[in-house]
Amino acid sequence: MRNNKLYIVMVGLPARGKSTIAYKLKDNLTKYGIRTGIFNNGDLRRRLTGVETSRPEFYSPDNRHGVELREKIAVTNMGRAADYLTRTGYVAILDATNVSAKRREKIIRSITDHPIIFIECINEDEKILKASIQRKISNPEFSHLTKENAIKSFRQRMAYYEMLYTPIETERNYIKLDSLNNKILAEEITDKIPYWDRIRDFLVTDTVKNLFLLRHGETHFNLENRIGGDSELTENGLAQAKGLARYFQRKKIPVIFTSEKRRTIQTAVPIKALQKRCTIIPLEEFNEIESGICECMSYEEIRDQMPHVFQARKKDKYNYVYPSGEGYVSMKHRVDMGLKKALYLSSDSQSIIIVGHRAVNRMILSHFLYRREEDVPYIYVPQDRFYHVVVTQDKKLLQLKPYTL
Ligand code: F6P
């Protein structure tokens, strides 16, 4: 057996991050000159068949036609992967659910020329799952359904896969990955796996391809120096959003994450309008710092009416928590979670946008800037510029860029 070629077989229920991990591996291995191909059963199915395979019944274990067709697709992709490794490829990734023990046995029986490692993706975070489903149903195969029916259909499809799901246990080489946190949960390596050290390292590294971190455009509250609330964009704010939209028109932005506040969504809408295919995903984790009893007050009003609040915050802005609200210190966890979610939901995209708020964006930037805690609440977050962030294993870039109105 030659040992510089490898099959990676993804395992996991739908929407658990398998393709995300497959892309991440391909990107990184290719950068090291290790030619890698992805053989995705879903893509092949969509290319070969029509709308009937988007119906949930197609995935029922009792649907003989469906079972046969999916087996045929799996076998075709195994053949294509084998061909690829015989010719120019070094790593072939079989990207499919492969949740049944029977399917995995078949793969092991049919593939004998190079070692196989199984990567099982696990993620039971219901919020992430919901957001993943939202992205899945933007796929053209669901375009004939209403949003509600598309979600129902996808959930039913998942339920059919759950009926067959046997988690990995006995295979010779496998890794179980918490695909949201890039954390290895279990690992068994019996054979010599080429490129293993590098692959393992890629799996646990948080990478950021092109993150454009924007602050929402100017709002009526901004003009009055008021904090919190759910104010709308001013005319100038709308012009800023349109300026951003023109800037990003030249780039492909498949997904924009916002908070649930009107000002971030209103900033995202014109950007989406100038993209071919783009989804806006509002995440509550990106909502602005909740200022409790000070919501909707201006800084001057707080200073005059609640001098104790004003002074205490001035003294230790990072650790100060607004009565009945939040502080930087207490919002850190949720913003971290939001960033993880956003990166998880979009790691098959070359570029993504997050439209956030002043305090939220400071927290996000603090990840990449390694500021001391006490300096985080003062990071510069203007409205006429945005941050471009790239983080890979060998590169870290953070640029503040202007755009024109
Ligand atoms: O733009 C105003 C704002 O986003 C407020 O909603 C928020 O309370 C504030 O900025 C956060 O900035 P700082 O922590 O400097 O008060």
Residues whose N, C-alpha, C, O or C-beta is under 5 A from the ligand:
A	BS01	F6P	R226 I227 G228 E288 I289 S291 H357 R358 A359 P377
